[in-house]
Amino acid sequence: MVWYLFYSHLLEELSIEDEQSPRCLVEATRDSQNWCTIRPGTREICQRIGDRYQIGVISNADGKIAAVLEQCGIADCF
């Protein structure tokens, strides 16, 4: 519901009137494959944080976040 409200308000701000777009955007947000691009240095930062704190990932995506983290090369940081 949060993502739906976010995208609805965003499209309203952009003066885009389309009832299907918020639903499509929410579906895309929930698809973990759309989160496979990480910024340079992410692994190093995660390792540095992990040296000091126990870190983990909480996701409400599609249940495939472990595979995404593996694909990105950072699964072992968590």
C-alpha positions in Angstrom: 0.0 0.0 0.0 2.9 2.4 0.8 4.4 2.0 -2.7 1.0 2.5 -4.3 0.4 5.7 -2.4 4.0 6.9 -3.2 3.6 6.3 -7.0 0.1 7.7 -7.1 1.2 11.0 -5.5 4.4 11.1 -7.6 2.4 10.7 -10.8 -0.1 13.3 -9.6 2.7 15.7 -9.0 3.9 15.1 -12.5 0.4 15.6 -13.9 0.3 12.1 -15.3 -3.2 10.7 -15.1 -3.1 7.0 -15.7 -4.8 4.5 -13.3 -2.7 1.6 -14.4 0.8 3.1 -13.9 0.9 3.1 -10.1 0.0 -0.6 -10.1 2.7 -1.4 -12.8 5.3 0.6 -10.9 4.5 -1.2 -7.6 4.9 -4.6 -9.4 8.2 -3.5 -10.8 9.4 -2.3 -7.4 8.5 -5.7 -5.8 10.4 -7.6 -8.5 13.9 -8.2 -7.0 15.5 -8.4 -10.4 15.0 -4.7 -10.7 17.3 -4.2 -7.7 20.4 -5.9 -9.2 22.5 -2.8 -9.9 24.7 -1.6 -7.1 26.9 1.5 -6.9 30.7 1.1 -7.1 32.2 0.6 -3.6 29.0 -1.0 -2.1 30.8 -4.2 -1.2 33.7 -2.4 0.5 31.3 -0.2 2.5 29.2 -3.3 3.5 32.4 -5.0 4.6 33.5 -2.0 6.6 30.2 -1.7 8.4 30.1 -5.5 8.9 33.5 -5.4 10.6 31.9 -3.3 13.3 28.2 -4.3 13.3 26.2 -7.4 12.5 24.1 -6.4 9.4 21.3 -8.1 7.6 18.7 -7.5 4.9 15.0 -7.2 5.4 13.0 -7.3 2.2 9.3 -7.4 1.3 10.1 -8.0 -2.4 9.4 -11.3 -4.1 11.4 -13.7 -1.9 14.4 -13.9 -4.1 16.6 -11.3 -2.4 19.2 -13.9 -1.4 19.8 -14.6 -5.1 20.0 -10.9 -5.9 22.6 -10.3 -3.2 24.6 -13.3 -4.6 24.3 -12.0 -8.1 25.5 -8.6 -7.0 28.5 -10.2 -5.2 27.6 -9.0 -1.7 25.6 -11.9 -0.2 28.5 -12.9 2.1 28.4 -9.4 3.7 25.2 -10.2 5.5 
